[in-house]
């Protein structure tokens, strides 16, 4: 029998291997996007189910098997309810818009004239002239294709989730077979718990802050009188899980539709200023206090992760970009050959901050956990 190949152990060679592995992995996730996208969403839902199950077990007297069933039902119903609410809200929005089309055209013409005068343009085009230059059929075809993709993707997500739930029973036996040594098994579990804790912390922060933002935004939109306030509130909650772009959509889209609905610019201005204040308070006062060390990621990395996963997996990749960055940092920090990458991903150079959150800050920095020499 041939002896196993001996890999070089120098730092340069090890880092080169890590870089090559990262590039190869990026190419793989790009070419296998159709397969991996629903799988990633299913894993994400599985983490949500597991976290909700443990929350029910710790906070209620419900037995373990009933807690798991309740968590599964809640997450699946929430998943399909989100799709249904967005679809029905969009249909209702277009129905109402079609009923007031006669009033929208002149209002759009007035907005275009006012904006043109600000830039010194006297002969402004009308809304109908601008629409005539657009290829409406191509946009409708893209929209129909995206809607079909959402339905098909949802079915595959549920199939993957069912198989993942069925395979959970043998996970512990697989772990024992992969890591016969108790020490190595404990280290693997530690990595798993760190990854799971980071994703669950991200979900918790985004959910709580999203509810607070939506409550304040709904009150503001109802006070102004914006149509479909409930629909826009739910859209704000969903896009809140997309970093950077979510805040832009939440703060700009409702005021834009207020421009068309109202004859005056004041309701749109009130919405714009009010939503920006809400998002500023949430992003600078509430979220940083809640996050703690759960999302110790550099903001540039968050932006690059959003761009990369959005390019690779589309909208699903945008939703999962931050959790995937948290997972990558936790895994890379476990190995000496890749720990430098985890340090670059972290916000303060301490990729182990999440795992050591219970220790005093000074002690964490003096005695950080040591990565494994692998």
C-alpha positions in Angstrom: 0.0 0.0 0.0 1.3 3.4 -0.9 2.1 5.8 2.0 -0.1 8.9 2.2 1.1 12.0 0.5 3.0 14.3 2.9 1.9 17.9 2.6 4.3 20.8 3.2 4.0 22.3 6.7 5.7 25.7 6.3 3.7 28.8 6.9 3.9 30.1 3.3 2.9 26.7 1.8 0.1 26.3 4.3 -1.3 29.8 3.6 -1.0 29.2 -0.1 -3.0 26.0 0.3 -5.7 27.9 2.2 -5.9 30.6 -0.5 -6.2 28.0 -3.2 -8.9 26.2 -1.2 -10.8 29.4 -0.7 -10.7 30.2 -4.5 -11.7 26.7 -5.4 -14.6 26.8 -2.9 -15.8 30.1 -4.3 -15.8 28.7 -7.8 -17.7 25.6 -6.6 -20.5 27.6 -4.8 -20.9 29.7 -8.0 -21.2 26.9 -10.5 -23.4 24.8 -8.1 -25.6 27.8 -7.1 -28.8 26.1 -8.2 -28.1 23.1 -5.9 -26.5 24.9 -3.0 -28.9 27.9 -2.7 -31.9 25.9 -1.4 -29.6 23.7 0.7 -28.1 26.8 2.4 -31.6 28.2 3.1 -32.7 24.8 4.5 -29.6 24.7 6.8 -30.5 28.2 7.9 -34.1 27.2 8.7 -32.7 24.1 10.5 -30.6 26.4 12.8 -33.7 28.5 13.4 -35.7 25.4 14.3 -33.0 24.1 16.7 -32.7 27.5 18.4 -36.4 27.8 18.8 -36.7 24.3 20.1 -34.1 24.9 22.8 -35.8 28.2 23.7 -39.1 26.4 24.2 -37.4 23.7 26.3 -35.6 26.2 28.5 -38.5 28.6 29.0 -41.6 26.3 29.1 -42.4 22.9 30.6 -43.1 21.4 27.1 -41.4 18.0 26.6 -38.5 17.8 24.2 -40.3 16.0 21.3 -43.2 18.4 21.5 -40.9 21.4 21.6 -39.2 20.2 18.4 -42.6 19.7 16.6 -43.8 23.1 17.7 -40.5 24.8 16.5 -40.8 23.0 13.2 -44.4 24.1 12.7 -43.7 27.7 13.6 -40.7 28.1 11.3 -42.3 26.4 8.3 -45.5 28.4 8.7 -43.5 31.5 9.1 -41.5 30.7 6.0 -44.6 30.2 3.8 -46.5 33.0 5.5 -43.7 35.4 4.5 -43.9 34.4 0.9 -47.8 34.6 0.9 -47.9 38.0 2.6 -45.4 39.5 0.1 -47.2 38.0 -2.8 -50.7 39.0 -1.7 -49.5 42.5 -0.6 -47.9 43.0 -4.1 -51.1 41.9 -5.8 -53.2 44.2 -3.7 -50.8 47.1 -4.3 -51.0 46.6 -8.1 -54.8 46.3 -7.9 -55.1 49.6 -6.0 -52.6 51.2 -8.3 -54.5 50.2 -11.4 -57.7 51.7 -9.9 -56.1 55.1 -9.5 -54.0 55.2 -12.7 -55.8 58.2 -14.0 -54.6 60.2 -11.0 -51.0 58.8 -11.0 -50.2 60.0 -14.5 -50.7 63.8 -13.9 -49.0 63.5 -10.5 -45.9 61.8 -12.1 -45.8 64.5 -14.8 -45.9 67.2 -12.0 -43.0 65.5 -10.1 -40.9 65.2 -13.3 -41.5 68.9 -14.1 -40.6 70.0 -10.6 -37.4 67.9 -10.6 -36.5 69.2 -14.1 -36.9 72.8 -13.0 -34.5 72.2 -10.1 -31.8 71.3 -12.7 -32.7 74.1 -15.1 -34.5 71.9 -17.7 -37.5 73.7 -19.2 -38.9 71.0 -21.6 -39.4 68.0 -19.3 -40.7 64.7 -20.7 -44.0 63.3 -19.5 -44.4 60.0 -17.6 -46.0 58.3 -20.6 -43.1 59.3 -22.8 -40.6 57.8 -20.4 -42.7 54.6 -20.0 -42.9 54.3 -23.8 -39.1 54.0 -23.9 -39.1 51.1 -21.5 -39.4 47.5 -22.7 -42.3 46.5 -20.4 -42.5 43.0 -21.7 -39.0 42.1 -20.8 -39.5 43.4 -17.3 -42.7 41.3 -16.9 -40.9 38.3 -18.3 -38.1 38.7 -15.7 -40.6 39.2 -12.9 -42.5 36.1 -14.0 -39.2 34.1 -14.1 -38.3 35.3 -10.6 -41.7 34.4 -9.2 -41.4 30.9 -10.7 -37.9 30.6 -9.2 -39.2 31.5 -5.8 -41.9 28.9 -5.9 -39.5 26.2 -7.2 -36.9 27.2 -4.7 -39.3 27.0 -1.8 -40.3 23.4 -2.8 -36.6 22.4 -2.9 -35.9 24.1 0.4 -38.7 22.1 2.1 -37.3 18.9 0.5 -33.8 19.6 1.7 -35.1 20.5 5.2 -37.0 17.3 5.5 -33.9 15.2 4.7 -31.8 17.3 7.1 -34.3 16.7 9.9 -34.3 13.0 9.1 -30.5 12.8 9.2 -30.2 14.5 12.6 -30.8 11.1 14.3 -27.4 9.8 13.1 -25.5 13.0 13.7 -24.0 12.0 17.0 -22.9 8.6 15.7 -21.3 10.2 12.7 -19.5 12.6 15.1 -18.1 9.8 17.2 -17.0 8.0 14.0 -15.2 11.1 12.7 -13.6 12.0 16.0 -13.0 8.9 18.1 -10.8 10.9 20.5 -12.8 12.7 23.1 -10.6 15.8 23.0 -10.9 16.2 19.2 -14.6 15.6 19.5 -15.0 18.2 22.1 -13.0 20.7 19.9 -15.3 19.9 17.0 -18.4 20.5 19.1 -16.9 23.7 20.3 -16.5 25.0 16.8 -20.1 23.9 16.0 -21.5 25.7 19.0 -19.5 28.8 18.2 -20.9 28.8 14.6 -24.4 28.1 15.8 -24.2 30.8 18.5 -23.0 33.4 16.0 -25.9 32.7 13.6 -28.5 32.5 16.4 -27.2 35.8 17.8 -27.5 37.5 14.5 -31.0 36.2 14.0 -32.0 37.4 17.5 -30.6 40.9 17.1 -32.1 41.3 13.6 -35.5 40.0 14.7 -35.8 42.2 17.8 -34.5 45.3 16.1 -36.7 44.6 13.0 -39.8 44.4 15.2 -38.9 47.7 16.9 -38.3 49.4 13.6 -41.5 48.1 12.0 -43.6 49.2 15.0 -42.3 52.7 14.8 -42.5 52.8 11.0 -46.0 51.5 10.9 -47.1 54.2 13.4 -45.5 56.8 11.2 -46.9 55.5 7.9 -50.4 55.3 9.4 -50.2 58.8 10.8 -49.2 60.1 7.4 -51.9 58.0 5.7 -49.8 56.0 3.4 -51.7 53.2 1.5 -50.7 49.6 2.2 -48.9 50.5 5.4 -49.1 46.9 6.6 -47.5 45.6 3.4 -44.6 48.1 3.6 -44.1 47.3 7.3 -43.6 43.6 6.5 -41.3 44.5 3.6 -39.2 46.7 5.9 -39.0 43.7 8.4 -37.9 41.3 5.7 -35.3 43.5 4.0 -33.9 44.3 7.4 -32.0 41.0 7.2 -30.1 42.3 4.2 -27.2 44.5 5.4 -26.7 47.9 3.9 -29.3 47.5 1.1 -32.1 46.7 3.6 -31.8 50.0 5.3 -31.8 51.9 2.0 -35.0 50.1 0.9 -36.7 50.6 4.2 -35.8 54.3 4.3 -36.4 55.3 0.7 -39.2 53.2 -0.9 -42.2 54.3 1.2 -41.4 58.0 0.7 -41.1 57.4 -3.0 -44.6 55.9 -3.1 -45.9 58.8 -0.9 -44.7 61.2 -3.6 -47.2 59.5 -6.0 -50.0 59.1 -3.6 -50.2 62.6 -2.1 -50.5 65.9 -4.0 -48.2 67.6 -1.5 -44.5 66.8 -1.0 -44.8 67.2 2.8 -46.0 63.6 3.6 -43.1 62.1 1.6 -40.7 64.5 3.4 -42.1 63.5 6.8 -41.8 59.8 5.9 -38.2 60.3 4.7 -37.0 62.2 7.7 -38.9 60.0 10.2 -37.7 56.7 8.7 -34.1 57.9 8.6 -34.3 58.9 12.3 -35.8 55.5 13.2 -33.1 53.7 11.2 -30.3 55.9 12.7 -31.4 55.3 16.3 -31.7 51.5 15.7 -28.4 51.2 13.8 -26.3 53.4 16.2 -27.9 53.0 19.6 -30.0 49.8 19.8 -28.2 47.3 17.6 -24.7 47.9 18.9 -25.8 47.3 22.5 -27.6 44.1 21.6 -24.9 42.7 19.3 -22.1 42.7 21.8 -19.6 40.2 20.5 -22.1 38.2 18.4 -21.2 40.0 15.2 -17.6 40.9 15.6 -17.1 41.4 11.9 -15.5 44.3 10.1 -18.0 46.5 8.2 -16.0 46.3 5.0 -16.3 42.5 5.3 -20.0 42.8 5.7 -20.2 44.9 2.5 -17.9 42.5 0.5 -19.8 39.5 1.8 -23.1 41.1 0.6 -21.6 41.8 -2.8 -20.1 38.3 -3.2 -23.0 36.2 -2.0 -25.5 38.5 -3.9 -23.5 37.8 -7.0 -23.2 34.1 -6.4 -26.7 33.2 -5.0 -28.8 36.3 -5.7 -31.3 37.5 -3.2 -30.9 34.4 -1.0 -27.2 35.1 -0.9 -27.9 38.6 0.3 -30.0 37.3 3.2 -27.4 34.8 4.2 -24.3 37.0 3.6 -23.8 38.0 7.2 -24.5 34.6 8.8 -22.1 33.0 6.3 -19.4 35.5 7.2 -19.9 34.7 10.9 -19.6 31.0 10.1 -16.5 31.5 8.0 -14.7 33.6 10.7 -15.5 31.0 13.4 -14.2 28.1 11.3 -11.1 29.9 10.0 -10.1 31.0 13.5 -9.7 27.3 14.5 -6.6 26.6 12.4 -3.2 28.3 12.5 -2.9 28.3 8.8 -6.1 30.3 8.3 -6.3 32.3 11.6 -4.9 35.3 9.9 -7.9 35.3 7.6 -10.3 35.2 10.6 -8.4 38.2 12.2 -8.9 40.1 8.9 -12.6 39.3 9.0 -13.1 40.3 12.6 -13.9 43.8 13.7 -11.3 44.2 16.4 -8.8 41.5 15.6 -10.3 39.1 18.1 -12.1 36.4 16.2 -12.7 34.4 19.4 -14.6 37.2 21.1 -17.9 35.4 20.7 -16.8 32.2 22.3 -15.2 34.1 25.2 -18.0 36.5 25.9 -18.5 35.2 29.4 -15.0 36.2 30.5 -14.0 39.7 31.5 -12.7 41.8 28.5 -9.2 42.2 29.9 -8.9 38.4 30.5 -10.1 37.6 27.0 -7.4 39.7 25.5 -4.6 38.5 27.7 -5.4 34.8 27.4 -7.2 34.3 24.0 -8.0 30.7 23.0 -5.3 29.1 20.9 -6.1 27.8 17.5 -5.4 24.2 16.7 -2.2 23.3 15.0 -3.6 21.7 11.9 
